[in-house]
Amino acid sequence: MLKDTLAIGELKKVDEKIQAQETSQSRTKVSIEDVKEAVLKHFPKLWNMVEAALANFATLLLKNNANCSSLVFEGDSSIGKSTVLKMFYPSKETQHLLYRSDDFTPKSFVSHHANKSEKERAKADMLPKINKKMLIYSDLQTLLTKREEDQTELLGMLGKVLDGEGLTRDTGTCGQRGYTDDNYIFASLFATTPIGWKSWEIMSKCGTRMMFYKIDKENITASLLKEGLKDNFYNSTISYSERVKECRDVVQKFLLSLWDRYGGFGSMIFKDSQVQENIKDEIITLALFVTRARGQLRMWEIKNGDGEFDYEPPRIESPERIMTLLLNLGKGRALLYGRKVISEDDYAFLKHVAISSMPQNRYVLIRHMLMTDGRIGTEDEGKFDLTYKMLLRAMSELRALGLAEDDYGEESALAVGRPRKKIKLKPDFIIF
């Protein structure tokens, strides 16, 4: 009887495998070029974001990956973040690849409802639902505007599950519940308006595992706006929802094609040893750069110190995790184009992720320095949305974190009683 039961079970597995293969073969194959064509047709400003989201998803294909890839789109309202995320909302065909949540709490991952049975609690748990999928959450800012204690609890719990090692929780009502028998690897895609300093500080304390992709208004040039107006005129008969639907359809078909092409979750062997040495060295530099740029730093102004600040030694995380996350994103983007080599284009994408993954006041200075001659001074005050004191402090932070040094190319001078300072990036961190 037992043998018969086992035989039936094996036959069922074979039938399911055959059915999955037949479904895969019957699907329309969609290429990355097809996705790009559709997005550029309807939302030309958003292609780079869509490509970044696809690269994040593709990290799920990597074999022996022990790190959950989490990417956050950060930018002002009405800049296109939600539009991109809508393209990744799961359809009936992609429910096994994508998981959408519009709200969750720290207790959502492993629940402890006292008034529910164990079966009902297991059904409510979010962690197994997102395993081997990409989680889509459209408004991270709502979670980051909660009380500091709530933010700490949420980001701390999110940090634990992003480790990819499962999660257990203990309460007096239900004892210990959780998932530890296997790695729980998932990708996640978030969107938020610019994050305040306090939230960055909390994330640093909890051990940040998130990488960011900033969308700057400055990148939307006049020519791009004119092109957008032309597109709106051209597409005046096509509603916004119809344009999103067309892009969503092709994105979802591409995700299925990508999944079938490489064999699904954890099936693609892409070893670090396959990455060119020069690219690997550059990614290591990026990782060192990111860990310093988002280091924790307690700093205070010295009274009568002519704009000088004192500080405690900064707390800087080890670069290994950031290096792995960047490598995985680079591999993910390469797989989109059918490559097992990280190209210069992939590295350019990783550079944008790297400089995006730091607090805003540091980002605006570093971006300016990288795009110019590697220098910045208090005379540049009017170029940023920062007060004189904020600029002076941010420059002092970059020095304290070991990213920049004083530039003595010009004599210090007093401008209307205010100290004039100038810094330059250290040569190791001039990544552009």
N, C-alpha and C positions, 0 to 999 in steps of 0.2 A: 504493500500500500504506500509506504514511504517512497519507494523507488518510483512508483507511478506519479506521485505528487511532485517529486523532483523533476521527473521527465516533462511533466506538463509545464512546470515553471521554466525549464530551459527552453522548451518550444515557444513559450510566450515571449521570452527575451529575444529569441531569434526572429519571431514575427515582428516584434517592435523595431528591431534593428533593420529588417528588410523594409518595413513601412517608412522608417526615417530616411533610408537611402533613396527610396522611390520619391518621397516628398522633396528631398534635396535635388534630385535629378529633374523633377518637374518644375522647379522654381526658375523664374527668369533671372539670369545672371546679370548683375549690375556692377559696373566698375567705378573706381574712385573718380574717373573722368566724367562719368554720367552724373554723379552727385555734384561735382564742381560746376558742371554746366547748368544744372537745375538751380543751384543756389545763386550763382552769378546772374542768372536770368532774372530772379525775383528779389534777391537780397544781396547785391554785390558787396556791401560793406561787411557782411557777416561770414564770408567764406572762411577766413582764418580761424574764427571761433568754431565753426562746424568741424573743420579739419582737426583742431585741437581736441574737441570732444570725441571724435572718431579715434584719434590716437590713444586717448585715455581708455576707451572701450577695448581697443585692441590689446591692451596689456593683459586682459583676461585669457588671451590665447597662449601666453608664455608658459612653457613647462617649468616646473619646480620654482615658480614665483611665490615667495613667502611674504610679499608686501602688497597691501591694498593700495591701489593708485587712486588718489583723491584730487580732483582739479576744481578750483573755484574761479568762476568768472567774476571779476570785480570791476565795477564801473558805475557811472551815474545812471539815474533812471532814464528810461526811454532810449537806451543806446543799443538795444537788440538782444540783451541776455536772455530774456524770457522767450523771445522768438526762437532762438537756437534750441533752448531746452524743450520747447514744444515739439520740435522735430524728432526728439528722442523719447517722447511719451510712448509707452508700450502699446502696440496694437495686439490684436488677438494672436497674430502670427509671431510676435516677438516677446510675448509674456515670459518666455523661458530665458530671455536675454536681458530684459530691462525691468526695472521696478520703480514705480512712481510713488512718492510720498509727499503730501503737502503739509504734513505736521507730524512730528514725533517727539517723544520725551526720552530722557535717559533710561527709563524703565521699559521702553518699547522693545528693546532688543531681546531681553529675557524678562518675561512678565512674572508677577507674584500675586495675582488676584486671589485673595483668600476665599471669595465666594464662588470660585469656579473650580471645575474638576481639572485634574492633570491633563486630560485630553484637550479640554478647552483652553487651558493655559498654553499648551504646546502649539495649538492652532493660532493663538494670538501673537506668539513670539515673532519678532521682525527679523532676527538674525538668520534663521534658516531660509526665510523668504528672499533675502537679498544675496545669499550665497551663490557664487558663480554668475552673478548678474551685475549690471551697472545700476546703482541707485540714482534717481533723479530727484533733486529737491530744489525748488525754484526760488526760495526766498530765505537764504541763510540769515539775513539781517534780522528777521523776526526772532530768531533764536539768540542773536547777539545783542538784543536790546532788553533782555530780561535782567533781573537783579544779578549782581555780581556772583552771589552764591549759586544761583541757578545756572549761570553761564559756566562757572567752574565745574559744576556737576555734569552738565551736558558735554562740554568739551573734553572733560576727563574721561567720560564713558565712551565718547566717540573715538578718542585716542586709543583706548583699549581695544575696541573692535577693529580699528584700522591696523592694528598689529597683525591681524589675520590668524590669531591663535584661538579663536572662539571666545567665550565669555561665561563665567559662572557668577551667580549672585546668591547670597544667603540672607534669609529673613526668618523672623521668629514664627511666622505663620506657615510658610511652605518649606522651610529648611533650605537646602541647596538645590538650585535648579540651574541648568545651563548646558553648554555645548563645548566639549573638549576632546571628543573622540576623533576629530579631524581638523585640518586647517579650514578656516572659513574665510576664503578670499573673495573679495568683491571689489568693484570699482565704484566710484561715486562722482557725481557731477553736481556742483552747487552754483548758485548765482547770488550775488549780494551787491548792494551799494557800498561805497568805500567804508572800510572797517576802521573804527576808532582805535586810539592807542590802548585803551583799557582792555579791549578784546584781544589785541595782539599780545598784551602782557599776560593775560590769562592763558592764551594758547601756548605761549612759551613755557609757562609753568607746568602745563599739562603735557608738554612734549608734542609740539606741532608735527603732524604727519601730512598736512595739506600743502599742495602746491597751488600757486595762483596764476591767473592769466588776466592781466589788467587790460582794460579797453579805455584808451585815452581819447578825450574829445579832440585833442590836438591832431590825432591821426586821421580825423575826418576832414580832409582838405576841401577847398572850394571846388576843385574839379570833381572830387568824389560826390559832393553835394549836388553839383549840376548833373552829374551822371545819374544820381538817385532821382532827381526831379524828372529827368528824361524817362527813366524807367517807370516812374509813377504815371507819367503821361501816357507812355506806351501801354502800360498795364491798367489803364483807367477802367477798363471793362472787367478786370479781374480783382475781386475783393481780397483783402488781407488774409482772411481765413482760407480762401481758395489757394492763395500762393503758399501759405504755410502747409496746407494739406499736400500740395504737389511736391514740395521739398521733403515733407515728412515721409511720404510714400517712397520716394527714391532713397532716402536715408535708411529706412527700415529694410528695404529690399537689399541694399548694400550690406547692412549688418548681417543679414541671413546668408548672403553670398560669401562674405568674409568668414563667417563661422563654418560654413560648409567647406570652403576652400582649404582651410588650415586644420580642419578636423575637430573644432570645438574647444571647449575649455581646457587649458593646460596641455595642449597637444603640440605646441610649436617649440622646437629646440632652437634657441637663439642664445648661445653661450656668450659670456663676457669676453672670452678669448677670441670670439669672432669679430669683436669691435676693433677697428684699427687703433694702433697705439697712440697716434697723434690725437684722434678724437677722444680716446679714453683720458689722455692727459688733460685735454681741454675741459672735459666733463668733471674731472677731479677739481680743477681750478674753479669751475662754476659751483661745485658743492661747497668748497671752502669759502667762496664768496657769499653764498646764501647763508651759511651758518653764522658767519660774522655779521652780515647785514641784518639778521633778525635776532641777534643776541640780546639777552636781558642786561639792562644797564641802569643802575641807580646813580643819578647825577644831580648835583646841586651847584648853584652859582656862588662863587666866592665874593663876599662883600668887598667893595672897593677893589675888585680884581681886574678892572678894565675889560670886562667881558669874558673872564676866565671861569672855567668850571672845574670842579673836582668830582671824583667818582670812585665808586668801589670797583674792584676788578670785575669785568663783565663775565657773565655766564654764557658760554658758547657751546652749543650742542656738538657732539661728534659728527663729522661729515659723512660717515658711512651710509646712514639711512638716506640722506638727501642724494648722495651719489647714485644709490640703487634706484631711487624713485625717478631721477632724471634719465638714467640709462634705460629704464623700462619704458618711459614715455618716448624716448628716442627710438627704441626698438618697435614700439607700437606704431609710431608714424611710418617707420620703414616698411612694416608689414602691410600698411594700407596700399603701398605702391608695389607690392610684390617683391620687396628686397629683404635680404638678410645682411645688409650692410648699412650702417648709419652714415648718411651723406652730410654734406655741408648744409643742405636745406634743413635736414633734421636738427643739426646743431644750432642753426639760426633760430628754430622754434624753441629749443631748449634754453637758449640765451634769453629769449623773451620771458619764458616761464621763470627763469632764475631771477631776473631783475624785478619781476612782478611779485615775487614771494618775500616781500619785506614790508615793514610799516610805511605808510604813505609819505611821511615827512622825510624819511631817508630815501625813499624811491625817487621823489622829484629831484633831489640833489644829485643822486647817482646817475639818473637818466640824463640830466643836463650835462654832467661831467663826461659821460661816455659819448654823448652826441657832439661834444665840442672838443676842447683841447685837454680834457681831464682835470680842469681847474674850476674852482668856484670861489667867490669872495662875497663879503658883505655888500659890496657895490652892486651885486646882482639882485639885491633885495626885491626890486620891483618886478622881477621876472616870475615870481612864485606867489602862490596864495599863502604866504607865511609872513608874520610880522618880523621885524628886525631881530627881536630876542629869540623867536622861534628858529630863525635861520641860523643865528649864532650858536644856539644850543644844538641844532641838528649837525652843524659842521663839527662841533666838539664831540658829538656822538660818533661820527665817522672816524675821527682821530682815535678816540678811546677804544673803538672796536677793531682797530688795526687795519682799516680799509684805506685811510688817507693820512697824509702828513702835512705839516705846515709848509707853505710855499713862500720861501723868502726871496723870491725873484724880485719883489718890489718892497721898498721900505714900508713898514707899518706907518700909518698916518692917522690922525684924528679928523673925523668928518663931523663937524658941529658937535664936538664933545663925545662922539661915539667911536669906540675903537674899530679900526679897519683891519679885517682878518682875511686871509686867503689860504685855501688848502688845495692839495692836488691828490689824485688817486695814486696809490702805490703801484709801481710798474706791474706787479704780479696780478693786479686786478683790473687792468685795462683790457677788457674782454671783447671790445668791438674793434 
